[in-house]
């Protein structure tokens, strides 16, 4: 057969080859965006731990030194990997985003042993805020299923066979908002409590300035937890068990309340603190890890939906 005569034939006469190109490009970008969110989520976890450990070390505790040295190397490897990966994902993270991350980490890492503890806390928190903003932006990018994007671009109506795309889109928007915004924000509130309480316990007493910061962090976390619990219960119903880790939020609520009570009754008592910095750090870390696991598993679910969208598009006739 003459090579010039070989042409791609779309299975549906209403769909052009360009639509397939658009679909595949959009599918790959969403797959890359999901991977970036998971990498950023793991970076948040590492930087949050780095904040708590470095504050304990600044308080004079040497308990975390070994883990801290390992963690610091891991953060640098994660950041280098993220920068390289982001450079290959067609602008999902801007050059400015990458420069900001690099500069933020360089500022934290440079002579941190000489930092004022509050400066150390704020620099880490600012870095985490930047990571959360990037996750939120990527989540916004992911809101519409690929089939909807391509159909809108080509001014096509979705066939009846794909009529489920729009209800799925609203479900996807709700899950992305929950995981990429509410859950990450809640994890960060607990992370701030962990850092401040770990520092105070390492010092053996909580001064007035840290007392005020801790009380504010607990108050904010309690309010955020109330909203998160209701939304988690709603999503359990909406998703019909498709995200098993949601139930862990309810399971770990008792541990979260236990953490709040320990901090309020012991760390904020105004007297010498009895709870060790290691125990506070360990308890808070266990809770934070549950929340951040929900983020990762939410992205896994959206990835499956993305694959289903691809399969549905290919099977249209």
C-alpha positions in Angstrom: 0.0 0.0 0.0 1.2 3.5 -0.9 2.4 5.2 2.3 0.8 8.4 1.3 -2.6 6.6 1.2 -2.4 5.4 4.8 -4.6 7.7 6.9 -5.8 7.5 10.4 -9.6 6.9 10.5 -11.5 8.0 13.6 -14.1 5.5 14.7 -16.7 8.3 15.0 -17.2 10.5 12.0 -17.8 13.5 14.3 -14.4 13.2 15.9 -11.2 14.5 14.2 -7.7 13.2 14.5 -6.9 16.5 16.2 -9.4 15.6 18.9 -7.4 12.4 19.7 -4.2 14.5 19.9 -5.9 16.9 22.2 -7.2 14.1 24.4 -3.9 12.3 24.7 -2.0 15.5 25.5 -4.6 16.5 28.1 -4.6 13.0 29.6 -0.7 13.0 29.9 -0.8 16.5 31.5 -3.3 15.3 34.1 -1.2 12.3 34.8 1.8 14.5 35.3 -0.2 16.9 37.5 -1.3 14.1 39.8 2.3 12.9 40.1 3.4 16.5 41.0 0.7 16.7 43.7 1.9 13.5 45.3 5.5 14.7 45.2 4.5 18.1 46.7 2.5 16.3 49.3 5.5 14.2 50.3 7.6 17.4 50.3 5.2 19.0 52.7 5.4 16.0 55.0 9.2 16.2 55.0 9.4 20.0 55.6 6.9 19.8 58.4 9.0 17.2 60.1 12.2 19.2 59.4 10.5 22.2 61.1 9.6 20.2 64.3 13.0 18.5 64.6 15.0 21.7 63.9 13.0 23.6 66.6 13.7 20.8 69.1 17.4 21.0 68.3 17.3 24.8 68.7 15.8 24.2 72.1 18.8 22.2 73.1 17.5 18.6 72.6 19.9 16.2 70.8 17.3 13.4 70.6 16.3 14.2 66.9 19.8 14.8 65.6 20.3 11.5 63.7 16.8 11.5 62.1 17.2 15.2 61.3 20.5 14.6 59.4 18.8 11.9 57.3 15.7 14.0 56.7 17.7 17.0 55.6 19.4 14.9 52.9 16.0 13.5 51.8 14.4 17.0 51.5 17.3 18.0 49.2 16.8 14.9 47.0 13.1 15.4 46.9 13.5 19.1 45.9 16.1 18.2 43.2 13.8 15.5 41.8 10.8 17.8 41.9 12.7 20.5 40.0 13.8 18.1 37.2 10.3 16.5 37.0 8.6 19.9 36.8 10.9 21.0 34.0 9.5 18.1 31.9 5.8 18.7 32.5 5.1 21.5 30.0 4.8 24.4 32.5 2.5 22.8 35.1 4.8 24.5 37.6 6.1 27.9 36.5 9.8 28.9 36.5 9.0 31.3 39.2 7.4 28.5 41.3 10.6 26.4 41.0 12.9 29.4 41.8 10.7 30.2 44.9 11.0 26.7 46.2 14.7 26.6 45.7 15.2 29.9 47.4 12.9 29.1 50.3 14.8 25.9 51.0 18.2 27.6 50.6 17.1 30.2 53.2 16.0 27.5 55.7 19.1 25.4 55.2 21.7 28.2 55.5 23.1 28.5 59.0 19.8 27.4 60.6 21.6 26.6 63.8 22.0 30.3 64.4 18.3 31.1 63.7 16.0 32.6 66.2 13.4 29.8 66.8 10.5 31.9 65.7 12.3 32.8 62.5 13.0 29.1 61.9 9.3 28.4 62.5 8.1 31.1 60.1 10.5 30.3 57.3 9.4 26.6 57.3 5.8 27.6 57.5 6.2 30.0 54.5 7.8 27.2 52.5 4.9 24.9 53.3 2.4 27.6 52.3 4.1 27.8 48.9 3.9 24.1 48.5 0.2 24.1 49.4 -0.5 26.9 46.9 1.1 24.8 44.2 -1.0 21.8 45.1 -4.1 24.0 45.1 -3.3 25.3 41.6 -2.7 21.8 40.2 -6.0 20.7 41.8 -7.8 23.5 40.0 -6.2 22.4 36.7 -7.5 18.8 37.3 -11.1 19.7 38.0 -12.6 18.9 34.6 -12.3 15.3 33.2 -10.3 15.1 29.9 -13.4 14.2 27.9 -15.2 17.4 28.9 -12.1 19.5 28.1 -11.7 18.0 24.6 -15.5 18.2 23.9 -15.6 21.8 24.9 -12.5 22.7 22.8 -13.9 21.0 19.7 -17.5 22.3 20.3 -18.8 18.8 20.5 -21.6 17.4 22.6 -20.7 14.4 24.7 -22.6 11.4 23.4 -25.2 9.8 25.6 -22.7 7.0 26.4 -20.5 9.6 28.2 -23.3 11.4 29.9 -21.8 10.4 33.3 -18.8 12.7 32.7 -20.5 15.8 34.1 -21.7 14.2 37.4 -18.2 12.8 37.7 -16.8 16.2 37.2 -18.7 17.6 40.2 -17.6 14.7 42.3 -14.0 15.2 41.1 -14.1 18.9 42.0 -15.5 18.1 45.5 -12.8 15.5 46.1 -10.0 17.7 44.9 -11.1 20.6 47.1 -11.3 18.3 50.1 -8.0 16.6 49.6 -5.8 19.4 48.1 -7.1 22.2 50.3 -9.0 21.1 53.4 -6.9 18.0 54.3 -3.6 19.6 53.6 -4.6 22.7 55.6 -5.6 20.5 58.5 -2.4 18.6 58.4 -0.4 21.8 58.5 -2.4 23.1 61.5 -1.4 19.9 63.3 2.1 20.3 62.0 2.4 23.8 63.5 1.1 22.4 66.8 3.7 19.6 66.7 6.5 22.1 66.0 5.6 24.5 68.7 4.7 21.9 71.3 7.9 19.9 70.6 10.0 23.0 71.0 8.3 23.9 74.3 8.7 20.3 75.7 12.3 20.3 74.7 12.8 23.5 76.6 10.8 22.2 79.5 8.4 25.2 79.7 6.3 27.3 77.2 7.0 31.0 77.2 4.2 33.6 76.6 5.0 34.1 72.9 4.9 30.4 72.1 1.9 30.0 74.4 -0.1 32.5 72.3 0.9 30.8 69.0 0.0 27.4 70.3 -3.4 28.4 71.6 -4.2 30.0 68.2 -3.0 26.9 66.3 -5.2 24.7 68.5 -8.2 26.9 68.1 -7.8 27.0 64.3 -7.3 23.2 64.2 -10.4 22.6 66.2 -12.5 24.7 63.8 -10.9 23.1 60.7 -11.5 19.6 62.1 -15.2 20.2 62.6 -15.6 21.2 58.9 -13.3 18.4 57.8 -15.2 15.7 59.7 -18.6 16.8 58.1 -17.1 16.8 54.6 -15.4 13.5 55.1 -18.8 12.0 56.1 -20.4 13.4 53.0 -17.7 12.1 50.7 -17.9 8.6 52.3 -21.5 8.6 51.0 -20.8 10.3 47.6 -17.8 8.0 46.9 -19.6 4.9 48.1 -16.5 3.4 49.7 -14.1 4.2 46.8 -11.7 6.0 49.2 -11.2 3.7 52.3 -8.7 6.0 54.0 -11.6 8.5 54.6 -12.7 6.4 57.6 -9.3 6.9 59.2 -10.1 10.6 59.7 -13.0 9.6 62.0 -10.9 6.8 63.6 -8.1 9.1 64.5 -10.3 11.9 65.8 -9.9 10.6 69.3 -6.1 10.7 69.0 -6.4 14.2 67.7 -8.5 15.3 70.7 -6.0 13.5 72.9 -3.2 15.6 71.4 -5.1 18.8 71.9 -5.8 17.9 75.5 -2.1 17.0 76.3 -0.9 20.3 74.8 -3.6 22.4 76.6 -3.2 20.6 80.0 0.5 20.1 80.1 2.4 22.3 77.5 0.2 25.3 78.1 -0.2 24.8 81.8 2.4 27.5 82.7 4.3 24.9 84.8 7.1 22.6 84.0 6.2 20.3 81.1 6.0 16.6 81.9 5.4 15.1 78.4 8.6 14.5 76.4 9.3 16.2 73.1 9.7 12.8 71.5 6.3 11.6 72.6 4.6 14.8 71.5 6.3 14.6 68.1 5.5 10.9 67.6 1.8 11.3 68.5 1.3 14.3 66.2 3.3 12.6 63.4 1.1 9.6 63.5 -2.0 11.8 63.1 -0.5 14.0 60.3 0.5 10.9 58.3 -3.1 9.7 58.3 -4.3 13.0 56.8 -1.5 13.1 54.2 -2.3 9.5 53.2 -5.8 10.6 52.4 -4.3 13.2 50.0 -2.2 10.5 48.2 -5.1 8.0 48.0 -7.4 10.8 46.7 -5.0 11.4 43.9 -4.9 7.6 43.2 -8.7 7.6 42.9 -8.7 10.6 40.5 -6.0 8.8 38.5 -8.3 5.8 38.1 -11.1 8.2 37.0 -8.7 9.7 34.5 -7.9 6.2 33.1 -11.7 5.4 33.0 -12.2 8.6 31.0 -9.5 7.5 28.5 -11.1 4.1 28.2 -14.6 5.7 27.8 -13.3 8.0 25.1 -11.7 5.2 23.2 -14.8 3.0 23.3 -17.2 5.6 21.9 -18.9 4.6 18.7 
